[in-house]
Amino acid sequence: NAGVTQTPKFQVLKTGQSMTLQCAQDMNHNSMYWYRQDPGMGLRLIYYSASEGTTDKGEVPNGYNVSRLNKREFSLRLESAAPSQTSVYFCASSEAMGTGGTETQYFGPGTRLLVL
Amino acid sequence: AQRVTQPEKLLSVFKGAPVELKCNYSYSGSPELFWYVQYSRQRLQLLLRHISRESIKGFTADLNKGETSFHLKKPFAQEEDSAMYYCALRSGNQFYFGTGTSLTVIP
């Protein structure tokens, strides 16, 4: 099993450009998450999907959209990239939310995004 | 608001010495707390969670509701413990991570 995979690994964008970060998991997990990691800020939740067909905002959703394409895939879209969105983006998945133990998150390797 | 604070960005200890990584939280309910670890060139992974009351790789963490703390401890640090450690809190369907502590174990 590959676990959680993310593409691309690295991307450079110009301000105003759009792009989609892809995430897939092969563990048959119900819940998926997108985080961003900035120096001195830790990981901050952007959006999550508790189950297929549902998405909800996290702590820092502005400037992003998500799509839970199916149970395996959860994409993050930047419609008009800004320098403030320069960050490392992590996707994660878990078996389920709020079930007393099965919410262990498994993380992808990350995508480094630079917005000029 | 739910928040997690890790006051130490960097922590260095000698091999064999005890280590404690601090985590304090603010939460208006019964918290669910976790420690995640990221070794060099590896993915972020779960180390332990408070509800399991487990010891993983010699690490333990006790939830102290009075002090709102969830410090990670190990009596004898090993070189392979050098990594980035994150404390995290689950509130409903959201997770809040601390800013992380980089632990270096000096041979």
HADDOCK unambig.tbl for C-alpha pairs under 7 A between the chains (distance, minus, plus):
assign (segid A and resid 40 and name CA) (segid B and resid 99 and name CA) 5.80 0.50 0.50
assign (segid A and resid 41 and name CA) (segid B and resid 99 and name CA) 5.20 0.50 0.50
assign (segid A and resid 42 and name CA) (segid B and resid 97 and name CA) 6.07 0.50 0.50
assign (segid A and resid 42 and name CA) (segid B and resid 98 and name CA) 5.51 0.50 0.50
assign (segid A and resid 42 and name CA) (segid B and resid 99 and name CA) 3.74 0.50 0.50
assign (segid A and resid 42 and name CA) (segid B and resid 100 and name CA) 6.19 0.50 0.50
assign (segid A and resid 43 and name CA) (segid B and resid 97 and name CA) 5.57 0.50 0.50
assign (segid A and resid 44 and name CA) (segid B and resid 96 and name CA) 6.73 0.50 0.50
assign (segid A and resid 44 and name CA) (segid B and resid 97 and name CA) 6.80 0.50 0.50
assign (segid A and resid 45 and name CA) (segid B and resid 95 and name CA) 6.91 0.50 0.50
assign (segid A and resid 58 and name CA) (segid B and resid 94 and name CA) 6.69 0.50 0.50
assign (segid A and resid 97 and name CA) (segid B and resid 93 and name CA) 6.43 0.50 0.50
assign (segid A and resid 98 and name CA) (segid B and resid 92 and name CA) 6.94 0.50 0.50
assign (segid A and resid 98 and name CA) (segid B and resid 93 and name CA) 6.99 0.50 0.50
assign (segid A and resid 104 and name CA) (segid B and resid 46 and name CA) 6.82 0.50 0.50
assign (segid A and resid 106 and name CA) (segid B and resid 45 and name CA) 6.41 0.50 0.50
assign (segid A and resid 107 and name CA) (segid B and resid 43 and name CA) 6.36 0.50 0.50
assign (segid A and resid 107 and name CA) (segid B and resid 44 and name CA) 5.91 0.50 0.50
assign (segid A and resid 107 and name CA) (segid B and resid 45 and name CA) 6.78 0.50 0.50
assign (segid A and resid 108 and name CA) (segid B and resid 43 and name CA) 6.61 0.50 0.50
assign (segid A and resid 109 and name CA) (segid B and resid 43 and name CA) 5.60 0.50 0.50
